[in-house]
Amino acid sequence: MSEAASAHVTLAKSTTKQASHPPTHPRPGGPTAGTALLPSLAPLLHDWLPRQRWFAGKGHPVAGFTLVAATEILPVDSPTAGPGLLHLLVRVHQPGLPARPTGDCYQLLLGVRNDLPPALASALIGRVTDGPLAGRTVYEGLHDPRLAGLLLERFRRPGPLGALRFERAETIPAGLAPRLLDTEQSNSSLVFGDAYILKILRRVFPGTNPDLELPLALVGEGCGRVPAPVAWFEATTPEPLTLGVLQPFLRGAEDGWQLALGALAAGRDFVPEARALGRATAEVHTALASALPGPDLRLAGTEALVAGMTQRLESTAQAVPALLPYVPALHAAFDAVAELGHRGRSWATHRVHGDLHLGQTLRAADGFWSLIDFEGEPARPLAERRSPQPPVRDVAGMLRSFDYAARSHRPWSDAWAERCRAAYCEGYADVSGTDPRSEPELLRAHETDKAVYEVLYEARHRPDWLPVPMAAIQRLAAST
């Protein structure tokens, strides 16, 4: 649904909304052909959606839904037919989230059966009591290997399907068994035969998602530090939306977070790995600077950058009182960047990863490092995630990640983290020619902003982890 149409939606707790236009490309007589589908599913979605890990509106009541688009990937023909697969784009209205007045749009893949076999019991959403699916059982379709395999088949035969369009960059073999990973928080991923991994974006936004846009740009620059997109699919109406990206599955690769924890547990340094990660990051930044450069960050841009950091600090301090004593000193870190801007200092910008940390890196068996998950911080607006940034933003995220890893181990070793941080910056300088520490004010400001974000996240979701970013807050406040 367009933004203009969304603005005219009247919210009411007891009402389920329907889009002003019919679902896109309905099958004659099928469940997507009429207006009764979403109202019949709404009671089930009210209960099921807020319990999903990828649902961003937890803690706020759901007032209703708008059906944006519906497509039958595998038709549901009759009550005696086999399983069907419905693809829905549903806008969720939550009046308690004033920052998102039109609601968040989510991608749902719903399996439909007469009865659910025991092996799929954990995927149950519920039984529909009325509407075109009355008497049928609805469940999370990605848990069903038969239905999940249909997505790979659609990539093998690219083109339009209802409100969807499937694209591919190379030939894909048939018959690869799917399995659903259970490790992601904000999205869902399917692995096909240890050959490919399909990330399915759950909360979707208009425009091309950076997780497709940036890897394609990096491949175009000849950068091998990111798995190249093999295929992808998107919604074509009512507006373009990136829905999923298929990439090679790096079998046997280990993520940087687990490797760092293993080094800590074994009592050994992580310096060679950190230096190699610095080089890999610089290679990615060099390619992004060439493919997707941005304007230099001058006075107006610097003031906007500092204003955003300051606003996040002040709002977080109101939400987490433990931060209040450090606010004046943290302000000084941002003010130092503003002062440089007023003196005429500028910084280069380009598109960046946006959420770089150890968990977004993979090391192959031969020691080669790759960067993954270019979506950026999912909680931030897509327009912000797609805007050019100083590359030091990614550097700050990785430096904070070394600190997190060290803090997760007992006894805490500040020296371990500092050696990793230094090695990472040295490796970065080996490739880029510039050590990130040569711009201490900008680096400190971005580290501070990242630590403030971590404080709010931990206070809301993992209170036991709050001492980790608070220790960084104390260090950063003392350094200013």
VENSUL-V848347 format. One line per field, one symbol per residue. phi: phi as a letter, one per 20 degrees, with the letter a starting at -180 (. if undefined). burial: I if it has 9 or more other ideal C-beta (glycine too) atoms within 8 Angstrom, else O. Layout:
# VENSUL-V848347
phi = ???
burial = ???
This chain:
# VENSUL-V848347
phi = .ffffffefeebfedeecffdfgflfegnffefddeffgfeggffgeegfeefefedgncfeercceeabbefcfdebfdfffdcddcdcedecgfdffcfeneddeccdeccfcefgfdgfegdqdeebnfdgneedbffffegfffffffffffcfpfbledcdcbdbfdfemefebeeddeddbccdddlmdccdedfeedcfoffgfdffgfffffemeeecffgeaacbedbfbfbfdacdcfeefnfdeffffffffffemdfcfgffffffffffffffffffecfcffedgfffffffffffffffffffecgfegfeggffgfffffffffffenfccfcafcfnbebgfdccdffenfecdclefnfgfegfgffeefcfffffgfffffffffffffddffcffgfffffffffffffgeencegffcfffffffffffffgfgffffedbgfeggfffffgffffffd
burial = IOOOIIOOIOIOOOOOIIIOOOIIOIIOOIIIIOOIIIIIIIOIIIIIIIOOOIIIIOOIOIIIIIIIIIIIIIOIOOOOOOIIIIIIIIIIIIIOIOOOOOIIIIIIIIIIIOOIOOOIOOIIIIOIOOIIIIOIIIIIIIIIOOIIIIIIIIIIOIOOIIIIIIIIOOOIOOOIOIOIIOOIOIIIIIIIIOIIIIIIIIIIIOIOIIIIIIIIIIIOIOIOIIIIIIIIIIIOOOOIIIIIIIIIIIOOIOIIIOIIIOIIOOOOOIIOIIIIIIIIIIIIIIIIIOIIIIOOIIOOIIIOIIOOIIOIIIOIIOOIOOIOOIIOIIIIIIIIIIOIIOOOOIIIIIIIIIIIIIOIIIIIOOOOIIIIOIIIOIOIOIOOIIOIIIIIIIIIIIIIIIIIIIIOIOOOIOOIIOIIIOIIIIIIIIIIOOOIOOIOIIIIIIIIIIIIIIIIIIIOOOOOOIOIIIIIIIOIIOOI
